Amino acid sequence: MRTKKSGHVPDPITMQKVGAIVLGGGRGTRLYPLTAVRSKPAVPLCGRYRLVDIPLSNCINSGINRISVLTQFNSHSLNRHINNAYHFDSFSGGEVEILAAEQTNETGDWFQGTADAVRKHLSHIRQRGVTHFLILSGDQLYRMDYRALLQTHLEKDADITVAALPVNRKAAEGYGIMKVNTKCGIRRFVEKPKDVALLDTLITPQKVFDYFGLQADGKEFLASMGIYAFKADVLEQLLTEHPEWDDFGKEVLPASLKTHKMFAHMFYGFWEDIGTVRSYFDVSMAMTGPNPPFAFHDPNNIIYTHTRMLPGVRVTNANIKNAIICSGSRIDRATVTDAIIGIRSIVNEGAVIKRSIVLGADYFEAPESRLSHPIGIGKNTHITQAIIDHNARIGNNVVIKGSNKLRDSDGAGYAIRDGIVVVLKDAVIPNGTKIGAV
């Protein structure tokens, strides 16, 4: 795929003047029950990562090491993960700083939106020598060299640059949609347009795609990825002069079109906004196939996470196909197909796990402390289209079966969302229990 290129990637000195702000997200109700005890960025990903590892790793791989993570809801596990995983040497000048919602003499409110979260931490975020800020989401899966985004930002001398992704009409209703000119200057920005007539006015002309040597291929709308580059002084000015603007997509960006230079930066790679249980499940299942859409094995773009001292996987006479098996796991004479088995998982004899995610455990359970139902998947238990959260104790001869025909509901130790059975963290599912489409 050919893209229009010019200029040069910002040099390391310029990148040292860039600060990144990762938004920790709100209550994450659409990802419940995975967010029942953790924030969205702390949700486990592919067995051993957390969602927040994606933007933090993109920053590190792009030469950005001055990073603030804004948190509010259920932030304990996120804080612990970041503190354990991200350390810079004292000579680099870098750090990943956690900024939680707090009461001050000026305000005692919770964050009212993405822009309000940044506004309330401006006094902490101001850093000596920082000339530009990146605003990033903590719950998306993608790989981006932010230097390319900043290249567009600097070449256009933009006040604000928005990362843009081509989408089709149906998807356009769920994103901020931009109307741009042939040089990608943003002329309109509409948050989640539903009206058909309005959407028709936001179609991207083919000549814009021609500028990049591309065809629309049915994706004729440019959606905001929720990734922004701001001049530092512009960001502070907009947030301080307009305290009524709480959200970047709904208020800051549309209103700023009248007074500031805004451009779109085109992105063409894989990108998934993991906002629902279904999107989380589907992208996880795609990662178990022979051609996953996102490569965790790229040696040039490492995805960093908490380093754990765990033993290797132990597999005894098991039948495993298309699966991700993580460190510290033990699989004994079981069948695992199209599944993710997270760290410290225990899958006992006769168990069958298909199209499911087992998140594993936070700790190894000593034999003398085990309850009647040990942590892990019991003997002869069958699990299909399900997510088993950390430290769950699934008994013997249990059947857990999700189905797209199931309605959302809540039960003892589990919840059904988007046709997927989610067993809650620390839940106990007794022997012989049947859950879902059984």
C-alpha positions in Angstrom: 0.0 0.0 0.0 1.6 3.2 -1.1 1.4 6.3 1.0 2.5 9.9 0.4 5.7 10.7 2.2 7.9 13.7 2.6 10.2 15.3 5.0 11.9 13.3 7.8 11.1 11.5 10.9 11.5 13.8 14.0 15.0 13.5 15.4 15.6 12.2 18.9 16.1 15.7 20.3 12.6 16.6 19.1 11.1 13.4 20.6 12.5 14.3 24.0 10.3 17.3 23.8 7.2 15.2 23.4 5.1 14.1 26.4 2.4 11.4 26.1 -0.8 11.3 28.1 -2.6 7.9 28.3 -6.2 8.1 29.3 -7.2 5.4 31.7 -10.9 5.4 30.7 -14.2 5.6 32.5 -16.2 2.9 34.2 -15.9 0.5 31.3 -19.5 -0.6 31.6 -19.5 -2.2 28.1 -16.6 -4.4 29.1 -18.2 -5.6 32.3 -17.6 -8.0 34.0 -14.0 -7.8 32.9 -14.0 -4.3 34.4 -15.7 -5.3 37.6 -12.5 -5.2 39.6 -10.1 -3.4 37.2 -10.0 -0.5 34.8 -10.2 -1.0 31.0 -6.4 -0.5 30.4 -5.7 -3.2 33.0 -7.8 -5.8 31.3 -5.5 -8.8 30.4 -4.6 -9.3 26.8 -3.4 -12.5 25.0 -2.6 -14.3 28.2 0.3 -12.2 29.6 -0.2 -8.6 28.6 -2.5 -5.8 29.7 -4.2 -3.4 27.3 -2.2 -0.4 28.6 1.0 -2.2 27.4 0.0 -1.3 23.8 0.2 2.6 24.0 3.1 2.4 26.5 5.1 0.1 24.2 4.3 2.3 21.1 5.6 5.3 23.0 8.9 3.5 24.0 9.4 2.2 20.4 8.8 5.7 19.1 11.4 7.2 21.4 8.9 8.8 23.8 9.7 8.2 27.5 7.9 11.1 29.3 4.5 9.5 29.9 1.6 10.2 32.2 -1.2 7.7 32.7 -4.5 9.2 34.0 -6.5 6.8 36.1 -9.8 7.0 38.0 -11.9 3.8 38.3 -10.7 0.5 39.7 -7.1 1.7 39.3 -5.3 -0.6 41.8 -4.3 -3.4 39.4 -3.4 -0.9 36.7 -1.1 1.1 39.1 0.5 -2.1 40.3 1.1 -3.4 36.8 2.7 -0.1 35.6 4.9 0.2 38.7 6.1 -3.4 38.2 6.7 -3.2 34.5 8.0 0.2 33.5 11.3 1.6 34.8 13.7 3.9 33.0 17.3 4.5 34.1 18.1 7.7 35.9 20.0 9.1 33.0 17.3 8.9 30.4 15.0 11.5 32.0 12.0 9.3 31.4 9.3 7.9 33.5 5.7 6.5 33.4 3.9 8.6 36.0 0.5 7.6 37.3 -1.9 10.4 38.0 -5.1 9.5 39.8 -8.2 11.5 40.1 -7.9 13.7 43.2 -9.6 16.4 45.2 -7.9 19.8 45.3 -8.8 23.3 46.4 -10.0 24.0 42.9 -12.1 20.9 42.3 -13.5 17.8 44.0 -15.3 16.2 41.1 -14.5 13.0 39.2 -13.3 13.4 35.6 -16.2 14.5 33.5 -14.6 13.4 30.2 -11.4 12.9 28.4 -10.5 16.6 28.1 -11.6 17.3 31.7 -9.2 14.5 32.9 -6.3 16.2 31.2 -7.4 19.7 32.4 -7.5 18.6 36.1 -3.9 17.4 35.8 -2.4 20.2 33.8 -0.4 21.4 36.8 1.2 17.9 37.0 1.5 17.3 33.2 3.4 20.6 32.5 7.0 19.5 32.0 10.1 21.5 31.3 10.9 21.7 27.6 7.8 19.7 26.4 6.6 21.4 23.2 4.0 18.8 22.0 1.7 16.3 23.7 0.2 13.0 22.4 -3.2 12.1 23.8 -3.6 8.3 23.7 -6.3 5.8 24.7 -5.5 3.0 27.0 -7.9 0.4 25.5 -6.9 -0.1 21.9 -4.9 -2.7 20.1 -2.7 -1.4 17.3 0.9 -0.7 16.4 1.9 2.9 15.5 5.2 4.7 15.1 4.2 8.0 16.7 7.1 9.6 14.9 5.1 9.4 11.7 2.2 11.1 13.3 4.4 13.8 14.7 6.1 14.2 11.3 2.7 15.1 9.8 2.0 17.4 12.7 5.3 19.3 12.3 5.3 19.4 8.5 1.8 20.9 8.5 2.6 23.2 11.4 -0.6 22.0 12.9 -2.0 23.0 16.2 -3.9 19.7 16.5 -3.4 16.5 14.5 -5.9 13.6 14.6 -4.9 10.1 13.7 -7.5 8.9 11.1 -8.6 5.5 9.9 -10.8 4.7 6.9 -14.1 3.0 7.9 -17.3 2.0 6.2 -20.7 3.6 6.7 -21.9 1.3 9.4 -18.8 1.7 11.5 -18.8 5.5 11.0 -21.8 5.8 13.3 -19.6 4.8 16.3 -16.7 7.2 15.8 -15.8 10.9 15.4 -15.9 11.4 11.6 -13.8 14.0 9.8 -14.3 15.8 6.5 -10.9 16.8 5.1 -9.6 18.5 2.1 -7.0 17.1 -0.4 -4.2 18.0 1.9 -5.9 16.4 4.9 -6.8 19.7 6.5 -9.9 18.9 8.7 -12.9 21.0 7.8 -15.6 19.2 9.8 -15.6 17.0 12.8 -18.8 15.2 13.9 -18.9 12.8 16.9 -20.8 9.6 16.2 -23.1 10.8 13.4 -26.3 8.8 13.1 -28.4 10.8 10.6 -28.1 9.4 7.0 -28.2 12.8 5.4 -25.4 14.1 7.7 -23.3 11.0 7.0 -23.7 11.7 3.2 -22.1 15.1 3.7 -19.1 13.5 5.5 -18.1 11.1 2.7 -14.4 11.5 1.9 -13.9 12.4 -1.8 -11.9 10.0 -3.9 -9.4 12.8 -4.7 -8.3 12.6 -1.0 -7.5 8.9 -1.4 -5.9 9.7 -4.7 -3.5 12.0 -2.8 -2.3 8.8 -1.0 -2.5 6.6 -4.0 -5.4 4.6 -2.6 -8.9 3.4 -3.4 -11.7 3.9 -0.9 -12.7 0.2 -1.2 -16.0 0.8 0.6 -14.3 2.6 3.5 -15.2 6.2 2.5 -15.3 7.8 5.9 -12.3 9.0 8.0 -12.8 8.1 11.6 -10.8 9.5 14.6 -8.8 6.9 16.4 -8.9 8.9 19.6 -5.1 9.6 19.1 -4.2 13.3 19.0 -1.1 15.4 18.8 -1.3 18.9 20.3 1.1 21.8 20.5 1.6 22.1 24.3 0.6 25.7 24.5 -2.5 25.1 22.4 -3.6 22.2 24.6 -3.3 24.3 27.7 -5.0 27.3 26.2 -8.0 25.4 25.0 -8.5 23.5 28.3 -8.0 26.5 30.6 -10.0 29.1 28.5 -13.0 26.7 28.0 -13.7 24.8 31.3 -17.0 23.8 29.9 -15.4 21.5 27.3 -15.2 18.1 28.9 -14.5 15.8 26.0 -12.1 16.0 23.1 -14.3 14.3 20.5 -17.6 16.0 21.5 -16.4 19.5 22.2 -12.7 20.4 22.0 -12.1 19.2 18.4 -15.3 20.4 16.7 -15.1 23.8 18.4 -11.4 24.3 17.7 -11.9 24.1 13.9 -12.9 27.7 14.0 -9.7 29.0 15.6 -6.9 26.5 15.1 -5.2 24.6 12.3 -6.2 20.9 12.4 -5.0 18.1 10.2 -5.6 14.4 9.8 -2.8 11.8 9.8 -3.8 8.7 7.8 -3.2 5.3 9.4 -3.7 2.0 7.5 -2.6 -0.8 9.8 -4.6 -3.0 12.1 -6.5 -1.2 14.8 -9.2 -2.4 17.2 -11.0 -0.4 19.8 -11.6 -3.0 22.5 -14.7 -1.5 24.0 -17.1 -4.4 24.5 -16.9 -8.0 25.6 -17.6 -9.1 22.0 -14.8 -7.1 20.5 -12.4 -8.3 23.2 -13.4 -11.9 22.6 -13.3 -11.7 18.8 -9.9 -10.0 18.6 -8.5 -12.5 21.1 -9.7 -15.4 19.1 -8.2 -13.9 15.9 -4.9 -13.9 17.7 -4.9 -17.8 18.0 -5.1 -18.4 14.3 -2.3 -19.0 11.8 -2.3 -15.5 10.5 -3.0 -13.2 13.5 -3.9 -9.6 12.7 -1.4 -8.3 15.2 2.1 -9.6 15.7 3.4 -9.8 19.2 6.6 -11.5 17.9 7.9 -8.5 15.9 11.5 -8.1 17.2 11.7 -4.5 16.0 8.5 -3.4 17.8 8.5 -5.2 21.1 5.3 -5.1 23.3 6.6 -4.7 26.8 4.9 -5.9 30.0 5.6 -7.0 33.5 8.5 -9.5 33.6 7.6 -12.5 35.7 9.9 -15.3 37.0 7.7 -18.2 35.9 8.5 -21.8 34.9 8.0 -23.1 31.4 4.7 -24.6 30.3 4.2 -28.3 31.2 2.1 -30.3 28.8 1.3 -34.0 29.5 -0.3 -36.0 26.7 -2.6 -33.1 25.7 -4.2 -32.3 22.3 -3.5 -28.6 21.5 -4.4 -26.8 18.2 -4.3 -23.1 17.4 -3.6 -21.9 20.9 -1.6 -19.4 22.9 -0.2 -21.0 26.0 1.5 -18.8 28.6 4.3 -19.3 31.2 3.6 -21.3 34.3 0.7 -23.2 32.9 0.1 -26.9 33.3 -2.1 -28.9 30.9 -2.7 -32.6 31.7 -4.3 -34.9 29.2 -6.7 -32.2 28.1 -7.9 -30.8 24.7 -7.3 -27.1 23.9 -8.5 -25.7 20.5 -8.6 -22.1 19.3 -8.0 -20.8 22.8 -5.8 -18.6 25.0 -4.4 -20.1 28.2 -3.0 -17.4 30.5 -0.2 -17.4 33.0 -0.3 -20.0 35.8 -3.3 -21.8 34.3 -4.1 -25.3 35.4 -6.1 -27.5 33.0 -6.8 -31.0 34.4 -7.4 -34.4 32.8 -10.2 -34.7 30.4 -11.0 -31.0 30.2 -12.0 -29.6 26.8 -11.5 -25.9 26.0 -12.7 -24.6 22.7 -12.8 -21.0 21.4 -12.3 -19.6 24.9 -10.0 -17.5 27.0 -8.6 -18.7 30.3 -6.9 -15.7 32.0 -5.0 -17.8 34.5 -4.1 -17.0 38.0 -2.4 -14.2 40.0 -0.4 -16.7 42.1 0.5 -20.4 42.5 -1.7 -22.1 45.1 0.2 -24.1 47.7 -1.2 -27.7 48.1 -1.9 -27.3 51.8 -4.0 -24.1 51.2 -6.1 -25.5 48.4 -9.9 -25.4 48.9 -12.3 -28.2 47.8 -12.2 -26.5 44.4 -8.6 -25.7 43.5 -7.8 -22.8 41.2 -8.0 -23.9 37.6 -10.2 -26.0 35.2 -11.4 -29.3 36.8 -11.4 -32.8 35.3 -13.8 -33.5 32.4 -15.0 -30.0 32.3 -16.1 -28.6 28.9 -15.8 -24.9 28.1 -16.8 -23.2 24.8 -17.2 -19.5 23.9 -16.3 -18.3 27.3 -13.8 -16.1 29.3 -12.6 -17.5 32.6 -11.2 -14.6 34.7 -8.2 -14.8 37.1 -8.2 -17.3 40.0 -11.5 -18.9 39.0 -12.1 -22.3 40.6 -14.0 -24.5 38.0 -15.0 -27.9 39.4 -15.1 -31.3 37.8 -17.7 -32.2 35.1 -18.7 -28.6 34.6 -20.2 -27.5 31.3 -19.9 -23.8 30.3 -21.1 -23.0 26.8 -21.6 -19.6 25.3 -23.9 -19.0 22.3 -24.8 -16.0 20.2 -28.5 -16.8 21.0 -28.0 -16.2 24.7 -29.4 -13.1 26.3 -27.3 -10.9 28.6 -27.8 -12.1 32.2 -26.0 -12.5 35.6 -25.6 -15.6 37.6 -23.8 -17.0 40.6 -20.1 -16.4 39.8 -20.7 -15.6 36.1 -22.3 -13.2 33.7 -23.3 -13.6 30.0 -22.5 -10.7 27.7 -22.8 -10.6 23.9 -23.3 -14.4 23.9 -20.1 -15.1 25.8 -20.1 -16.6 29.3 -17.7 -14.7 31.6 -16.7 -16.5 34.8 -15.9 -13.8 37.3 -12.5 -13.3 39.0 -12.1 -15.5 42.1 -15.4 -17.2 41.4 -16.1 -20.8 42.5 -18.2 -23.0 40.0 -19.1 -26.2 41.8 -18.8 -29.7 40.4 -21.4 -30.6 37.8 -22.6 -27.0 37.2 -24.1 -26.2 33.7 -24.0 -22.7 32.4 -25.2 -21.2 29.1 -26.5 -23.1 26.1 -26.5 -26.5 27.7 
